Amino acid sequence: MCFISKPLRGFWLKVFLLPEASLILWLCISFPLRAGDNYPAGARSAGVSNASVTLTDGWCTFNNQAGLAYLNSVVAGVYFENKFLVKELSMQAATLAIPFKPGTLAVCYRFFGYSKYYESKAGLAFGRKFSKYFSAGIQVDYLQTHIAEGYGNYNTVVAEIGLLANPSKNFTIGFHLFNPNRIKHKTVPEETVPTIARLGLGYSFDGKALLVFETEKDLDQKPIYKGGVEIEMLRKLYLRGGYATGYEQLSFGLGYKFKRLAADIAFARHYVLGFTPHVSLAYAF
């Protein structure tokens, strides 16, 4: 989740002196699962190993803002994740999307960490259809990192852009770019916020099954490949599974829709560090 660049590792080592903080630091350095600034949300996404750039639901504020254009009602959601069952690595997120005539306006918030160290992200997004085959979205984020022991807060503002194309009824192409202009942290000029591009494909089998595939590239890291499947086992009951390279992660999950409420749960397994549970609730008003 969180990332630590080489120029700042010595600085962070001086900050994290407590045993539990040292564990967090070791996890971040040794297993950079993703850049924390662009971490996805929603247990549906987690169930398909976050191959979510083509998904269209209330969690598009964290996955691809272009998908907001396909929402037909106000959607509010909450999400919780406990990375490797370590409470200091827990994450909470919330989203609210409101469709208007020209498009959909949304806000989101994510918090990761604990009192000694935490990262937060607050975003304002807008997604719009430009034709029945194409939509686009944009989001502005305020990122903040808090470090205890007198080191204070580090913050910056970055942008995200997303695109979705539907060349046919069942086929979707998605693209998302985080921090396109390589913004650096204002309070730590030598620290560059990662620029991450994602390109994915999705194919729906008449709404009964969905196949998704995605490649993700941080400009400073090797590419990651992710894929997953979602199957409607019974009416409104969904089974999901996925796999991601790079950090060798398997995932599986369940989703259920009851009238306007969508409840999802997922579990991801890192080949060294173990399981991470995810749960989310979303309500369409």
Secondary structure as UniProt FT lines:
FT   HELIX           6..8
FT   HELIX           9..15
FT   HELIX           19..30
FT   HELIX           36..38
FT   HELIX           43..47
FT   TURN            48..50
FT   TURN            53..54
FT   TURN            58..59
FT   HELIX           60..63
FT   HELIX           65..70
FT   STRAND          75..82
FT   HELIX           83..85
FT   HELIX           87..89
FT   STRAND          90..99
FT   STRAND          104..113
FT   STRAND          117..131
FT   TURN            132..133
FT   STRAND          134..147
FT   TURN            148..151
FT   STRAND          152..165
FT   STRAND          171..178
FT   TURN            180..181
FT   TURN            189..190
FT   STRAND          196..204
FT   TURN            206..207
FT   STRAND          209..218
FT   TURN            219..220
FT   STRAND          224..234
FT   TURN            235..236
FT   STRAND          237..244
FT   TURN            245..248
FT   STRAND          249..258
FT   TURN            259..260
FT   STRAND          261..270
FT   TURN            271..273
FT   STRAND          274..284
//
